[in-house]
Amino acid sequence: MRISPLRVRSSRDRLIGAALLGALLVASLTAGCSTGRPEDFGRRWVRAHPYTLMGLCLNNEWHDIPLYEAAGFNHMLAWKPCREPLMEPVAEHKLTWFGNIPWITPHDERTGIKRDHTTLVPALMRSYPGNVGWLVNDEPTPVELNATAEIMEWIRSRYPDALVFSNLGADPNYKEHALNFLRTLEPDVMMYDSYPFNSITLTWDQADRDQWFARAGIVRRAALNAGVPYWACVHSIDRSGEKRLSSESNLRMQLFVYLTYGYTGQTYFMYDFGFKNSSGLLDEKRMPSHIYRYAAGANREVANIGRVIRFLTSTGVFAVPNAAGVDPFVDPKILATWKSQLAANDRLRSVRVLDTGPDGHGLIGNFKDDRGRNYFMLTNLWRKPGQVEGSSENTTLSFRLIFDPSVRSIWRLDRGTGRPEKLNIADPAKGLDVSLPGGTGDLFKIGDGAFPGL
């Protein structure tokens, strides 16, 4: 996209899982409709598949698919998927894939290459089984939206089971552009990119923080109002100059903030080495980089929490109140400060950071399920550059949660195992203390331990 270790499954396990998911998807997508695609196709697709985690693969080189899957990815985003070295191993290992159509006219003005999606798309889908959808264009400008919409509709009409979407890029009038993007394209999911670490400076400047959180909120609200799921691109390249990503907490902060906002899929930009000679999850020798190690550990946890997030609706996102003398992490006009009365039926009465210092910031997101039951996610926003200083362990924060006196226990989804665990509250007046690694969050529920999607 333009810059504006899990256990490797056996082939047999993959085939059985794919068959079960396929049966579930067919039943889900055809329920309640006799002809055509249901209006909530994207929502049904998201719920019928594991939480989407994928890497963008660009290089025209043979890919080690077991290594790719061991990072925790369940699909591949194949950029310009007309290259055999990229696609042959995908088909051989039966990895599901999304294709990208980066051109929107037969004669692409960006490259000067003539291509015809009406012949290329069918040919690719015949040659490489496992396609689950198409990303059409990338960061389309306002004048490109109509042409992009025409290709998306062509794919939907011929491949009704494919998830069809595009990727929202930057624009001076971002909110209006996001709304036009949704109205014109009518995507099955709304995906966007915004890369937070734009310079070699060790600090994450206020202006960059405000912009990143503002865009995450604009996309969330627009997608919720349109009734479509929303996905995000994760900054995972590491350069010595611009777009610098150099720590575990930097990566985790993106992944878990998106979960806290209710995003139901995330795409790493990038997996390969080579975009402007920068490492992604692979280095220049096509070996796992330090970012690969961070991703492999974090993706397991993201996938576990994401199993539930697919079945929840975000009802609010707030900043954890700052300690006295600590400046807000994000402009309060962009990210309001949490107050108990802001969340309907909220039995949480107080939340605060226990650690002192200017880096003590947190994020809290409220959710409800289809039955109206409430959940909340608490995320540590402390992140630092550096492979040592910026480790998740070295950026840990502790929070204190105080609930209504009637609440004597709550449930937390263990992000490591994916299983609910009961946390007892011995003294309601003292509340419950929770420790979170840098950039990391946990999902909680008051009441019983039944989490949807498990």
FENWO-V656116 format. One record per residue. N is the residue number from 1. SS is DSSP state (h for helix, s for strand, l for the rest). PSI is psi in whole degrees, -180 to 180 (* if undefined). NEAR is the number of other ideal C-beta (glycine too) atoms within 12 Angstrom. Layout:
N_SS_PSI_NEAR, N_SS_PSI_NEAR
This chain:
1_l_140_37, 2_l_137_25, 3_l_91_25, 4_l_*_25, 5_l_117_22, 6_l_157_26, 7_l_134_13, 8_l_124_21, 9_l_149_23, 10_l_162_14, 11_h_-38_17, 12_h_-45_11, 13_h_-41_15, 14_h_-42_24, 15_h_-42_18, 16_h_-46_15, 17_h_-42_20, 18_h_-39_27, 19_h_-43_15, 20_h_-43_17, 21_h_-38_24, 22_h_-43_22, 23_h_-42_15, 24_h_-42_20, 25_h_-45_28, 26_h_-46_17, 27_h_-40_15, 28_h_-43_24, 29_h_-24_31, 30_h_-8_20, 31_l_130_16, 32_l_8_15, 33_l_137_15, 34_l_-35_8, 35_l_153_8, 36_l_-177_13, 37_l_141_28, 38_l_153_21, 39_l_-30_16, 40_l_37_22, 41_h_-46_35, 42_h_-43_39, 43_h_-43_32, 44_h_-39_32, 45_h_-47_39, 46_h_-42_39, 47_h_-22_35, 48_h_-5_33, 49_l_157_38, 50_l_160_36, 51_l_126_38, 52_s_120_47, 53_s_121_46, 54_s_157_47, 55_s_146_46, 56_s_122_45, 57_s_123_46, 58_l_-33_34, 59_l_146_25, 60_l_60_19, 61_l_158_22, 62_l_131_21, 63_l_140_38, 64_l_95_27, 65_h_-42_33, 66_h_-38_23, 67_h_-42_30, 68_h_-48_42, 69_h_-33_34, 70_h_-17_26, 71_l_-7_41, 72_l_16_38, 73_l_139_46, 74_l_-8_37, 75_s_168_40, 76_s_138_43, 77_s_102_48, 78_s_110_46, 79_l_122_35, 80_l_67_27, 81_l_47_38, 82_l_20_28, 83_l_124_24, 84_h_-43_19, 85_h_-28_22, 86_h_-44_35, 87_h_-29_34, 88_h_-48_23, 89_h_-29_27, 90_h_-47_38, 91_h_-41_26, 92_h_-40_21, 93_l_5_31, 94_l_39_28, 95_l_131_38, 96_l_149_36, 97_s_148_41, 98_s_136_45, 99_s_155_44, 100_s_134_41, 101_s_97_40, 102_l_-1_36, 103_l_152_29, 104_l_-1_32, 105_l_156_24, 106_l_-37_19, 107_s_101_14, 108_l_117_21, 109_l_-23_16, 110_l_-35_19, 111_l_-19_13, 112_l_7_11, 113_l_134_16, 114_s_125_14, 115_l_155_24, 116_l_110_19, 117_h_-24_36, 118_h_-19_16, 119_h_-34_15, 120_h_-45_29, 121_h_-51_33, 122_h_-38_20, 123_h_-42_18, 124_h_-39_33, 125_h_-30_29, 126_h_-39_15, 127_h_-33_22, 128_l_92_32, 129_l_159_20, 130_l_3_32, 131_s_135_35, 132_s_-4_39, 133_s_180_45, 134_s_134_42, 135_s_114_49, 136_s_122_41, 137_l_178_40, 138_l_126_35, 139_l_53_33, 140_l_136_40, 141_l_167_26, 142_h_-36_25, 143_h_-13_16, 144_h_-6_33, 145_h_-44_31, 146_h_-44_21, 147_h_-37_28, 148_h_-42_39, 149_h_-36_27, 150_h_-42_26, 151_h_-41_38, 152_h_-42_37, 153_h_-36_24, 154_h_-44_26, 155_h_-45_38, 156_h_-39_28, 157_h_-28_16, 158_h_-23_19, 159_l_74_26, 160_l_-17_24, 161_l_-4_27, 162_l_139_37, 163_s_123_45, 164_s_127_43, 165_s_175_47, 166_l_-169_44, 167_s_118_42, 168_s_130_47, 169_l_-169_32, 170_l_158_28, 171_l_146_25, 172_l_-36_11, 173_l_79_13, 174_h_-45_26, 175_h_-46_21, 176_h_-40_16, 177_h_-41_29, 178_h_-42_40, 179_h_-41_24, 180_h_-39_27, 181_h_-47_43, 182_h_-45_34, 183_h_-40_20, 184_h_-44_28, 185_h_-30_40, 186_l_56_28, 187_l_156_45, 188_l_-34_46, 189_s_153_46, 190_s_113_44, 191_s_147_50, 192_s_165_47, 193_s_145_39, 194_l_116_40, 195_l_116_38, 196_l_-29_39, 197_l_92_37, 198_l_4_26, 199_l_174_20, 200_l_0_18, 201_l_149_16, 202_l_-19_17, 203_l_156_18, 204_l_102_38, 205_l_152_18, 206_h_-43_18, 207_h_-41_18, 208_h_-40_26, 209_h_-47_31, 210_h_-44_24, 211_h_-43_25, 212_h_-46_41, 213_h_-35_38, 214_h_-45_29, 215_h_-40_37, 216_h_-39_44, 217_h_-39_40, 218_h_-46_34, 219_h_-43_43, 220_h_-51_37, 221_h_-42_25, 222_h_-44_28, 223_h_-42_38, 224_h_-43_27, 225_h_-31_19, 226_h_-11_28, 227_l_30_22, 228_l_149_37, 229_s_162_41, 230_s_138_46, 231_s_165_47, 232_s_157_45, 233_s_135_44, 234_s_132_51, 235_s_111_44, 236_l_22_51, 237_l_151_42, 238_s_110_41, 239_l_157_27, 240_l_-15_15, 241_l_-124_17, 242_l_164_22, 243_l_51_33, 244_l_130_31, 245_l_117_45, 246_l_17_34, 247_l_158_37, 248_h_-42_41, 249_h_-32_41, 250_h_-44_44, 251_h_-48_50, 252_h_-38_45, 253_h_-41_47, 254_h_-51_46, 255_h_-45_47, 256_h_-28_46, 257_h_-43_47, 258_h_-38_51, 259_h_-42_52, 260_h_-29_49, 261_l_-7_44, 262_l_17_43, 263_l_135_45, 264_l_14_47, 265_s_149_49, 266_s_139_47, 267_s_126_43, 268_s_129_49, 269_s_96_45, 270_l_177_41, 271_l_-45_47, 272_l_163_40, 273_l_147_31, 274_l_-20_25, 275_s_108_31, 276_l_40_20, 277_l_43_16, 278_s_150_31, 279_s_141_31, 280_l_-124_42, 281_l_-14_46, 282_s_146_37, 283_l_-170_22, 284_l_-19_17, 285_l_10_11, 286_l_34_24, 287_l_157_17, 288_s_128_24, 289_l_178_32, 290_h_-32_28, 291_h_-34_43, 292_h_-46_36, 293_h_-42_25, 294_h_-44_43, 295_h_-42_44, 296_h_-39_33, 297_h_-44_30, 298_h_-38_45, 299_h_-34_42, 300_h_-45_30, 301_h_-42_37, 302_h_-43_51, 303_h_-39_37, 304_h_-47_34, 305_h_-38_48, 306_h_-28_44, 307_h_-38_34, 308_h_-41_40, 309_h_-32_44, 310_l_-26_39, 311_l_11_31, 312_l_159_41, 313_s_127_33, 314_s_130_37, 315_s_-7_28, 316_s_149_36, 317_s_132_41, 318_s_158_39, 319_s_138_39, 320_l_136_44, 321_l_138_28, 322_l_153_28, 323_l_160_24, 324_l_132_11, 325_l_-2_10, 326_l_126_23, 327_l_151_18, 328_l_144_29, 329_l_-36_37, 330_l_145_35, 331_l_124_21, 332_l_-21_18, 333_l_-23_13, 334_l_-42_25, 335_l_102_37, 336_l_152_24, 337_s_138_27, 338_l_136_35, 339_l_146_20, 340_h_-40_24, 341_h_-8_14, 342_h_-22_22, 343_l_126_27, 344_l_137_17, 345_l_31_20, 346_l_124_29, 347_l_5_30, 348_s_125_40, 349_s_-25_25, 350_s_143_25, 351_s_134_40, 352_s_158_31, 353_s_130_38, 354_l_-32_25, 355_l_142_26, 356_l_161_15, 357_l_164_17, 358_l_-11_19, 359_l_7_30, 360_l_87_32, 361_l_147_41, 362_s_167_49, 363_s_140_47, 364_s_132_47, 365_s_136_43, 366_s_146_38, 367_s_162_40, 368_s_154_24, 369_l_-175_26, 370_l_-19_14, 371_l_5_14, 372_l_9_14, 373_l_145_27, 374_s_147_31, 375_s_161_47, 376_s_152_47, 377_s_132_46, 378_s_129_45, 379_s_136_46, 380_s_121_40, 381_l_2_44, 382_l_125_43, 383_l_150_46, 384_l_155_32, 385_l_168_28, 386_l_137_21, 387_l_-20_23, 388_l_-58_16, 389_l_-33_21, 390_l_15_34, 391_l_157_29, 392_l_-32_36, 393_h_-41_24, 394_h_-1_22, 395_h_29_35, 396_l_142_27, 397_s_152_39, 398_s_141_25, 399_s_151_38, 400_s_127_29, 401_s_128_38, 402_s_131_24, 403_s_174_30, 404_l_140_20, 405_l_-21_14, 406_l_-15_13, 407_l_113_27, 408_l_-4_19, 409_s_155_23, 410_s_169_35, 411_s_138_30, 412_s_137_35, 413_s_114_40, 414_l_113_24, 415_l_-18_38, 416_l_-39_19, 417_l_-20_16, 418_l_14_25, 419_l_146_18, 420_s_144_30, 421_s_140_21, 422_s_131_20, 423_s_115_25, 424_s_146_16, 425_l_102_29, 426_l_-42_12, 427_l_104_15, 428_l_-31_22, 429_l_-31_15, 430_l_-21_15, 431_l_-156_28, 432_s_129_34, 433_s_134_22, 434_s_131_35, 435_s_132_25, 436_s_131_43, 437_l_163_34, 438_l_132_39, 439_l_12_46, 440_l_151_44, 441_s_163_45, 442_s_151_39, 443_s_132_47, 444_s_159_44, 445_s_137_34, 446_l_133_32, 447_l_-125_24, 448_l_175_17, 449_l_22_24, 450_l_110_17, 451_l_129_33, 452_l_152_25, 453_l_-7_29, 454_l_*_22
